[in-house]
């Protein structure tokens, strides 16, 4: 009897583990693909407000890796001459108007936790970021709260 209970308990635990892994894989596969920013809302802090006119962006999620590139704000990036002809001021303006980082990610429940491998800002390499997420009808919603309590809600539409 004791052996049967132990065996049954083992199979229950194994079954629950398989169900948890399958649920995690389903969440990961739902987020996989390419996305573009459709809107950003910032609550709190000096940049509070809504951006209904986001500039070019692409968020890519593979099975375990991600890449994020976007132009923050509502204004297009300034025009610039060819790289060899750019002044230091033009290079700095181009640098400040672009966000880029890539790395790995994990999903836990309704959270995405990224680990940065490469970034436009060298000090960001090795950092992690956490987002709450939800997917509704082809729309990915990412919410991030920074150390000061400023909440950023990003609306992304699936590209593929």
NUTI-904463 format. One record per residue: residue in three letters; x, y, z of N, C-alpha, C, O in turn. Coordinates in steps of 0.1 Angstrom, whole numbers, plus 5000, padded with zeros to 4 digits. Atoms other than C-alpha are relative to their C-alpha. Layout:
ALAXYZXYZXYZXYZ/...
! end
This chain:
UNK500849885000500050005000500950135000500750224992/UNK499149894999502850245010500750024987500950144982/UNK499350005012504650164978499150064989499550144980/UNK500949955010501550234957499750155002499650234992/UNK500249864997500950574974501250084996501150194990/UNK498849935004504550674969500150014985500550114979/UNK500050005015504350574932499050094995499350164985/UNK501049915004501150764928500450145002500250234993/UNK499549864997502651074944501050044990501050154986/UNK499049985010505651044921499450044987499850144981/UNK500649975013503451034890499250135000499250204990/UNK500749874998501351334903501050114999500750214991/UNK499049895001504451544908500650014986500750124981/UNK499550005014505851444874499050064991499450134982/UNK501049945009502551524857499950155002499850224992/UNK500149864997502351864874501250074994501150184989/UNK498849945006505951934863499850014985500250114979/UNK500250005014505051844827499050114996499250184986/UNK501049905003501952064828500650145001500350234993/UNK499449874998503952354842501050044988501050154984/UNK499149985011506652314815499250034987499650124979/UNK500849985012503952294787499450145001499350214991/UNK500649864998502252614801501150104997500850204990/UNK498949915002505652794801500350014985500550124980/UNK499750005014506352684766498950074991499250134981/UNK501149935007502952804754500150155001499950224991/UNK499849864998503553144769501150054992501050164985/UNK498949965008506953164753499750004985500150094978/UNK500350005014505653064719499050114996499050164985/UNK500949895003502853324721500750134999500250224991/UNK499349875001505353604725501150004989501550114985/UNK499050015010507753474699499650084987498450074983/UNK500349935012507953694668500550145000501350185009/UNK499549865001508554054658498850095003497650074999/UNK501149914995506554344673500550144997501750174997/UNK499749865001506454724668499250085010498150045014/UNK500749924990505554994693498950084994499150154984/UNK501249925005502055144688499750115009499050215005/UNK500349894990501955364719500749975013501149865016/UNK499350014987503655434752499350105009499150225006/UNK500649924989502155574784501050005012501349895017/UNK499249994989504355694812499350075012498750185010/UNK500749954988502855744847501050045011501749955016/UNK499049954990504955954871501250054994501550034982/UNK498749955005508256124868499950124991498850164988/UNK500049885008509256424847499549984985499150074979/UNK500450035013508356244814498649944999498349874989/UNK501350065000504856154823499150054988499350164984/UNK500849975011502356144795499849884990500449774992/UNK500350115010501155944764500750044987500750154983/UNK499449995014502955894731499249924991499449804990/UNK500850065010500455814704500750004987500149944977/UNK499249995013503055884677501449945002502350014999/UNK498750054998505855644684500849994987500349984977/UNK499150005011508855644662500449854997500049765004/UNK499750145004510355334644500549925012501349965020/UNK499650094989510855034666499949854995499249834986/UNK500250155002511254654666500449935013501549955018/UNK499850094988511054404695499949864994498949834987/UNK500050135006512054054685500249905012501149925020/UNK499950104990511453754708500149874993499349834985/UNK499950145005512853414698499749915012499149955022/UNK500350094989512653104720500650045013499950035023/UNK499349964987515153224746500750144999501350185009/UNK499349885003516553544731499150114996498050094991/UNK500849895004515253894725501050114995502250114997/UNK499349885005516354214707499050115000497950104995/UNK500949885000514854564713500850114994501950144998/UNK499549885006515554864692498950104998497850064992/UNK501049905002513555184692500550145001501650175007/UNK499849854999513555564688499150055010497950055008/UNK500949964990512155704720499450144996500050224988/UNK500649875003509756004719499150004988498949904982/UNK500949985011507456144693500650064988500150054977/UNK499349935011509956324671500949914993501649824999/UNK499150085007511856164643501550035004501750145009/UNK498649974997515656134647500550114990500050124979/UNK499549895008517556434633500849944988501449834989/UNK499350045012518956404598501550015003501950105010/UNK498549994998522756344596500749974987500149894979/UNK499250045012525356334569500649865002500449795011/UNK499350135000527356024561500949995012501450105017/UNK499250024988529255884591501350075000501750135009/UNK498649945001532655994579499950165001500950225004/UNK500249865000531256354577499350065013499250185014/UNK500749964988529456364610500950075010502050035012/UNK499349944989530556604637499849935013498949845014/UNK500250064987530956494673498650035006497949945011/UNK501349964996527656684681498949914993498049874999/UNK501050085008525756494653500149865005499049795006/UNK499950144996527156164665499349985014498649895016/UNK500650004987526056244701498550014999497849935006/UNK501549995002522556344689499449874995498449834999/UNK500450135006522256024669500049895011499149815012/UNK499850094989523455824699498850015010498349915015/UNK501049974990520955984723498649974995497749975004/UNK501450025005517955924700499849864996499049834987/UNK500150145004518255544698500249915012501249945020/UNK499950104989517755264723500249864994499449824985/UNK499850135005519154914716500649915011501649955017/UNK499450104991519754604737499549874996498449864991/UNK500450135003519654234732500649905010501549945017/UNK499550104990520153924753499049885001498449844991/UNK500850114997518253644769498850045008498850155015/UNK501249974991514853624786499449875005499649775000/UNK500750114994512853404809498650055003498450175005/UNK501349964997509153404815499649935013499849805014/UNK500550064987507653344850498650065002498550185006/UNK501349964999503953364852499750114990499850094978/UNK500349895010502953704837501250105000501050224997/UNK498849915000506553844840501049954989501249834987/UNK498950035009509353864814501250065007501250185010/UNK498749954993512853894829501149994989501449884985/UNK498950005010515554004804501350015007501550075018/UNK498649994995519253964809500850064988500949994977/UNK499449935011521254214787501449944997502249925006/UNK498750055004524154064767500850114992502050124994/UNK499449895007524854364744499050125000497850104999/UNK500949885000523554724745500750124995502050134995/UNK499549885005524055064731500850075011501950135009/UNK499349944988525055184766500849895007500249795012/UNK499250114995527954964778499749975015499749855018/UNK500350034986526954994815498749925002498549875013/UNK501250084999523654824807500249854998499449775002/UNK499750145002525354504797500149935014500849985023/UNK500050074988524854244824498850035009498549965019/UNK501249964992521754424838498849914996498849844986/UNK501250065003518354274840498850095001499050205008/UNK501249914999514954424835498849905001498849794996/UNK501250084998511454294845498850084994498750194997/UNK501249945006508254354826498849915005498949795005/UNK501350085000504654244834499550004986499750104979/UNK500550005014503054134802498649944999498249865008/UNK501250075003499754034787499950014985500450114978/UNK500250005015498753944751498549994998497849905003/UNK501450005004495254034738499850034986500250144981/UNK500449985014494153994702501250054992501050154985/UNK498849965008497654024687500750135005501650184998/UNK499349894994498654304710500749965012500249895021/UNK499250034988501454274735500150125008500550235003/UNK499949894991501354494765501149985010501149875017/UNK498950014991504554544785499950115010499850235006/UNK500049904990504554724818501349995008501649885013/UNK498850004992507754824836500050115010499550225007/UNK500049904989508155004869501550025004502149925008/UNK498649984996511555164876500250025015499250025022/UNK499649994986513355224909499350125007499050115019/UNK500749884994511555564914498549985000497750075004/UNK501450025001508155404908499350054988498150054987/UNK500649965013507655544873499649884992500449794990/UNK500550125008505455304853499950044986499450144982/UNK500149985014505855274816499249884994499649764996/UNK500950105007503155084796500250024985500050124979/UNK499750005014504154994761499149904993498949794997/UNK500950085008501654874735500749964987501250054980/UNK499350055012503154654707499049924992498249844997/UNK500850085010501454514676500949904993502149934990/UNK499250115006502654184661500250044985499350074978/UNK499649985014504554224628500049864993499649854981/UNK500050145005504953844623500149905011500149785009/
! end
